[in-house]
């Protein structure tokens, strides 16, 4: 299947889904059909859309232009020639890259609808965003190690309070029996026979625990991104509706 046919089938599925979304009573959405004009000539139609609304049957020929650049006026003129020969058929031309100025002017005069239809790009799937402020407070314990005990066990520790990495939050006596936990120890608590099991030094005798507190304010932008649910972007190229219509994911 070539890229042009894929784009035509993509267009057909989008208009099928549009009909379902708007609860339109549609008769058919067909790909690659031929319609006979008043002249007796047959015209190839990329996508043919027929639906009923308010009791009126609408017949629409959709011309698909899978171009890498904007569609020129000549292509719209040729499509208008097809529409003139057909009996009561409206026209829509879709393109990935939009239309040149002359093409828009011609289409607007002859009431041909121009649409940009493509897969989403960049941040087009972002539905909304919010700025959230965070206030973070951290509480970190510092330990004063018994220097005499450390010297007896050939452990070199600096004076004052230091950081240690405990195995758990339990404080034990010399027999290994749990006395309390760091979660319940208040700032400035002192001890006589208390040990903290650490990762690097093993069980360390501590004399006192105090806490250092840090505060931080952060700002973060959070976005609602519907990338996994958006399949197509469809919008009017003539400014009839400058907003972008998001189509739900196609089957």
VEXDREN-2710 file (C-alpha; in Angstrom, 1 decimal):
% VEXDREN-2710
k/r/px/py/pz
1/UNK/0.0/0.0/0.0
2/UNK/1.5/3.4/-1.0
3/UNK/1.5/6.5/1.2
4/UNK/-1.3/8.2/-0.8
5/UNK/-3.6/5.3/-0.3
6/UNK/-2.8/5.2/3.4
7/UNK/-3.6/8.9/3.7
8/UNK/-7.0/8.3/2.0
9/UNK/-7.9/5.4/4.3
10/UNK/-6.8/7.5/7.3
11/UNK/-9.1/10.3/6.1
12/UNK/-12.0/7.8/5.7
13/UNK/-11.6/6.6/9.3
14/UNK/-11.5/10.1/10.7
15/UNK/-14.7/11.0/9.0
16/UNK/-16.3/7.8/10.1
17/UNK/-15.4/8.7/13.6
18/UNK/-16.6/12.2/13.3
19/UNK/-20.0/11.0/12.3
20/UNK/-20.1/8.7/15.3
21/UNK/-18.9/11.4/17.7
22/UNK/-21.6/13.9/16.5
23/UNK/-24.2/11.2/16.4
24/UNK/-24.8/11.9/12.7
25/UNK/-27.1/9.4/11.0
26/UNK/-24.6/8.6/8.2
27/UNK/-25.3/6.2/5.3
28/UNK/-21.7/5.5/4.2
29/UNK/-18.1/6.6/4.2
30/UNK/-16.4/4.9/1.2
31/UNK/-12.9/4.9/-0.2
32/UNK/-11.9/5.2/-3.9
33/UNK/-15.3/5.2/-5.7
34/UNK/-16.5/6.6/-9.0
35/UNK/-19.4/9.0/-9.4
36/UNK/-21.0/9.8/-12.8
37/UNK/-21.4/13.5/-13.5
38/UNK/-24.0/15.3/-15.6
39/UNK/-21.7/15.1/-18.5
40/UNK/-21.8/11.3/-18.4
41/UNK/-18.1/11.2/-17.4
42/UNK/-17.1/9.2/-14.3
43/UNK/-15.0/10.9/-11.6
44/UNK/-12.7/9.1/-9.1
45/UNK/-13.4/10.2/-5.5
46/UNK/-10.9/9.5/-2.8
47/UNK/-13.4/9.4/0.0
48/UNK/-17.2/9.7/-0.4
49/UNK/-19.2/10.7/2.6
50/UNK/-23.0/10.5/2.6
51/UNK/-25.0/11.3/5.7
52/UNK/-28.4/12.6/6.9
53/UNK/-28.9/15.5/9.2
54/UNK/-32.2/17.2/10.0
55/UNK/-33.8/15.1/7.4
56/UNK/-31.5/16.3/4.6
57/UNK/-29.1/13.9/2.8
58/UNK/-25.6/15.4/2.3
59/UNK/-23.3/14.0/-0.3
60/UNK/-19.6/15.0/0.1
61/UNK/-16.6/14.3/-2.1
62/UNK/-13.3/14.4/-0.2
63/UNK/-10.1/15.0/-2.1
64/UNK/-7.0/13.9/-0.3
65/UNK/-3.6/15.5/-1.0
66/UNK/-0.7/13.7/0.7
67/UNK/1.7/16.5/-0.2
68/UNK/5.0/17.5/1.5
69/UNK/4.2/21.1/0.8
70/UNK/1.1/23.4/0.6
71/UNK/-1.4/22.6/-2.0
72/UNK/-1.4/25.1/-5.0
73/UNK/-4.5/26.8/-6.5
74/UNK/-4.4/24.6/-9.6
75/UNK/-5.3/21.5/-7.6
76/UNK/-8.3/23.2/-6.0
77/UNK/-9.4/24.5/-9.5
78/UNK/-9.3/20.9/-10.8
79/UNK/-11.4/19.6/-7.9
80/UNK/-13.9/22.4/-8.5
81/UNK/-14.3/21.2/-12.1
82/UNK/-15.2/17.7/-10.7
83/UNK/-17.8/19.2/-8.3
84/UNK/-19.4/21.3/-11.0
85/UNK/-20.1/18.2/-13.1
86/UNK/-21.5/16.2/-10.1
87/UNK/-25.1/16.6/-9.1
88/UNK/-25.5/18.2/-5.6
89/UNK/-22.2/17.1/-4.1
90/UNK/-20.3/19.2/-1.6
91/UNK/-16.5/19.3/-1.7
92/UNK/-13.8/19.0/1.0
93/UNK/-10.1/18.9/0.3
94/UNK/-7.7/17.7/3.0
95/UNK/-4.0/18.1/3.2
96/UNK/-1.2/17.5/5.7
97/UNK/0.7/20.7/5.0
98/UNK/-2.1/23.2/4.3
99/UNK/-2.8/25.3/1.2
100/UNK/-1.3/28.2/-0.7
101/UNK/-2.9/31.7/-0.5
102/UNK/-4.4/31.4/-4.0
103/UNK/-5.8/28.0/-3.2
104/UNK/-7.6/29.4/-0.1
105/UNK/-8.9/32.4/-2.0
106/UNK/-10.3/30.3/-4.8
107/UNK/-11.8/27.7/-2.4
108/UNK/-13.5/30.3/-0.3
109/UNK/-15.1/32.0/-3.3
110/UNK/-16.5/28.7/-4.6
111/UNK/-17.4/27.3/-1.2
112/UNK/-15.0/24.4/-1.1
113/UNK/-14.0/23.4/2.4
114/UNK/-10.3/23.1/3.0
115/UNK/-9.0/21.1/5.9
116/UNK/-5.6/20.3/7.4
117/UNK/-5.6/16.6/8.5
118/UNK/-2.6/14.9/9.9
119/UNK/-1.1/13.1/12.8
120/UNK/-0.3/15.2/15.9
121/UNK/3.1/17.0/16.1
122/UNK/5.1/18.3/19.0
123/UNK/3.0/19.4/21.9
124/UNK/-0.4/19.3/20.1
125/UNK/-1.6/16.4/22.3
126/UNK/-1.2/18.4/25.5
127/UNK/-4.7/19.2/26.8
128/UNK/-3.8/21.4/29.7
129/UNK/-1.2/22.3/32.3
130/UNK/-0.8/23.5/35.8
131/UNK/2.0/24.9/37.9
132/UNK/2.4/23.2/41.3
133/UNK/4.4/24.6/44.1
134/UNK/6.1/22.2/46.6
135/UNK/7.4/23.0/50.0
136/UNK/9.8/20.3/51.2
137/UNK/11.1/20.0/54.7
138/UNK/13.8/17.3/55.5
139/UNK/14.7/16.0/58.9
140/UNK/18.1/14.3/59.1
141/UNK/19.7/12.8/62.2
142/UNK/23.2/13.5/63.3
143/UNK/25.0/11.3/65.8
144/UNK/27.6/12.0/68.5
145/UNK/29.8/8.9/68.8
146/UNK/31.4/7.8/72.1
147/UNK/35.0/8.7/71.4
148/UNK/36.4/6.5/74.2
149/UNK/34.5/3.5/72.8
150/UNK/35.6/4.4/69.3
151/UNK/39.3/4.5/70.3
152/UNK/39.0/1.1/72.1
153/UNK/37.6/-0.4/68.9
154/UNK/40.1/1.3/66.6
155/UNK/37.5/3.4/64.9
156/UNK/38.5/6.9/63.9
157/UNK/35.6/9.4/64.2
158/UNK/35.7/13.2/64.3
159/UNK/34.6/15.2/67.2
160/UNK/31.1/16.5/67.4
161/UNK/28.1/15.3/65.4
162/UNK/28.5/13.2/62.3
163/UNK/26.3/11.5/59.6
164/UNK/26.0/7.8/59.8
165/UNK/24.0/5.4/57.5
166/UNK/22.0/3.1/59.7
167/UNK/20.9/-0.4/58.8
168/UNK/17.5/0.4/60.3
169/UNK/15.9/2.9/62.6
170/UNK/16.4/0.9/65.8
171/UNK/18.5/1.8/68.8
172/UNK/19.8/-1.1/70.8
173/UNK/21.7/-1.8/74.1
174/UNK/25.1/-3.6/74.3
175/UNK/23.2/-7.0/74.2
176/UNK/21.5/-6.1/71.0
177/UNK/18.0/-5.6/72.6
178/UNK/16.0/-2.9/70.9
179/UNK/15.4/0.0/73.3
180/UNK/13.6/2.5/71.0
181/UNK/13.6/3.8/67.4
182/UNK/14.8/7.0/65.8
183/UNK/11.2/7.9/64.9
184/UNK/10.5/8.4/68.6
185/UNK/13.8/10.0/69.7
186/UNK/13.6/13.7/70.3
187/UNK/16.1/16.3/69.2
188/UNK/19.0/16.5/71.7
189/UNK/18.4/13.1/73.3
190/UNK/21.4/11.7/75.1
191/UNK/22.2/8.0/76.0
192/UNK/24.5/5.9/78.2
193/UNK/24.4/2.4/76.7
194/UNK/22.9/2.8/73.2
195/UNK/24.2/1.4/69.9
196/UNK/23.2/2.1/66.3
197/UNK/23.9/-0.5/63.7
198/UNK/25.5/1.1/60.6
199/UNK/26.3/-0.1/57.2
200/UNK/30.0/0.8/57.1
201/UNK/31.1/0.6/60.8
202/UNK/28.8/-2.0/62.3
203/UNK/27.3/-1.3/65.7
204/UNK/28.4/2.1/66.9
205/UNK/28.0/3.4/70.5
206/UNK/26.4/6.8/70.4
207/UNK/26.0/9.4/73.1
208/UNK/23.5/11.8/71.6
209/UNK/21.2/12.4/68.6
210/UNK/20.2/15.7/67.1
211/UNK/18.5/16.7/63.9
212/UNK/19.3/19.1/61.1
213/UNK/16.4/20.6/59.1
214/UNK/16.5/21.7/55.6
215/UNK/13.7/23.6/53.7
216/UNK/13.2/23.9/50.0
217/UNK/10.6/25.5/47.7
218/UNK/10.1/24.0/44.2
219/UNK/7.9/24.8/41.3
220/UNK/6.9/22.2/38.7
221/UNK/4.9/22.4/35.5
222/UNK/2.7/19.4/35.0
223/UNK/0.8/18.7/31.8
224/UNK/-2.0/16.5/30.7
225/UNK/-0.8/14.8/27.6
226/UNK/-3.2/12.7/25.6
227/UNK/-0.5/11.4/23.2
228/UNK/-1.7/7.8/23.6
229/UNK/-5.3/8.7/22.8
230/UNK/-5.0/11.2/20.0
231/UNK/-4.7/9.9/16.5
232/UNK/-5.4/12.9/14.3
233/UNK/-5.5/16.7/14.2
234/UNK/-8.3/18.2/12.0
235/UNK/-8.7/21.9/11.5
236/UNK/-10.2/24.3/9.1
237/UNK/-7.6/25.9/6.7
238/UNK/-9.9/28.8/5.8
239/UNK/-10.3/30.1/9.3
240/UNK/-13.9/29.1/9.6
241/UNK/-13.0/27.5/12.9
242/UNK/-9.4/28.3/14.0
243/UNK/-9.6/25.9/16.9
244/UNK/-8.0/22.5/16.6
245/UNK/-10.3/19.5/16.7
246/UNK/-8.8/16.5/18.4
247/UNK/-10.0/13.1/17.2
248/UNK/-10.0/10.1/19.5
249/UNK/-7.7/7.2/18.8
250/UNK/-8.9/5.4/15.7
251/UNK/-9.4/1.6/15.8
END
